[in-house]
Amino acid sequence: MFNKVYIPYKGYWSSPFCRWQGRLQNENAVFCAAGTARKFLELRGFSPEIFDGLVVGTTIPQKQWFFAPPYFASLIGNARISGPLIAQACATSATSLNYAAGSVEAGSYDKVLVATMDRCSNGPNLLWPYPVGMGGKPEYESWMVDGFEKDPVAEVSAVQTAENVAKEHGVTREESDAMALNRYEKYMESLKSNREFQRRYIIGIEVRVSKKETILVDDDEGITPCTEEGLARLKVVIPGGILTFAAQTHPADGNAGMIVTTREGAAELSADKGVTIQVLSYGYARTKKAHMAAAVTPSAELALKNAGIQVSDLAAVKTHNPFTVNDIVMGKLMGIDDKIFNNYGSSLIFGHPQGPTGMRLTIELIEELVMRGGGYGLFAGCAAGDTAAALVVKVS
């Protein structure tokens, strides 16, 4: 549990999330995130020199990735700071925030910028030297595709782990389709009144498409419309299973960031001195082999325990839900009212760039709590290797 860790109101941003091989497919994730961060700092009137600490969360190697933290810091205009590069698959954002929170709690830093970024598009293809192989043939790995298709411990694909959880908890195809439609309809709420909710935190990205043309990407790309009839017509991904194309997220590109600081630092930088945002706790869990979607519940329960609160105390819940099964099972086991569960969308609908996914969801959680007049909020999400991470925040 943290006692000294705060977030300034509006001290965060997210880019739009764009589908795999979409409008951001050729953008270096680190360079792109630095551009968004500079725009954020300019809009808020902050100097990059205010930060004495940095955490970079990213999971997919880009060109010059080895230098990602100091490179990012220099690009935003503060060449005197750096920090760790954290890669923990889909739990990267939560774990990056946990690291920053621990640093502030310990007094190591005063104002830490946590920047998360990834580009799933055009992922790297790696060749590993293997001199003893036939003819010295190297080993090959497609960073993205091979990761999706096989967990080296469970030896199954990610979607199979979700099917395993669905079978264990008796989740039906009808429940899955209903959840997909529910989450789509909740995402559509974020688009009302000219995307009023999303405009509370999304910053557009300028992308050069040619020597003479630059476009502004300021909305999500890759949202698939859902109807009850359309969902019913889809085939399942795995024969005998319940999950369809619509029951799982899609890889995407994007970035998001947040300032983590002290109570005094948050008051100094907040866009509204009447709003206080406190980070209370972190939880991490690993479940049994090949049951990734089931890990979210114990991570959330640990975060709640560390914060000293119960599910009944929560005003809003956001999850990284790469599969409908995640929310169905978590909702049942923890007794979460759907009225507070993934309002305004989730990664199931707007996509999953891995590193920044949890950050955007945490930002949305904070904004929803502000709109509700305050309260406790929970973010939780599963990650590769049958793991999950969670955070609890309080908005006053």
Buried (B, 14 or more C-beta within 10 A) or exposed (E): BBEBBBBBBBBBBBBBBBBBBBBBBBBBBBBBBBBBBBBBBEEBEBEBEBBBBBBBBBBBBBEEBEEBBBBBBBBBEBEEBBBBBBBBBBBBBBBBBBBBBBBBBEEEBBBBBBBBBBBBBBBEEEEEEEEEEEEEEEEEEEBBEBBBEBBEEBEBBBBBBBBBBBBBBEBEBEBBBBBBBBBBEBBBEBBEEEBEBBEBBBBBBEBEEEEEEEEEBBBBBBBEEBEEEEBEEBEBBEEEBBBBEBBBBBBBBBBBBBBBBBBEBBBEBBEEEEBBBBBBBBBBBBBEBBBBBBBBBBBBBBBBBBBEBEBEBBBBBBBBBBBBBBBBBBBBBBEBEEEBBBBBBBBBBBBBBBBBBBBBBBBBBBBBBBBBEBBBBBBBBBBBBBBBBBBBBBBE
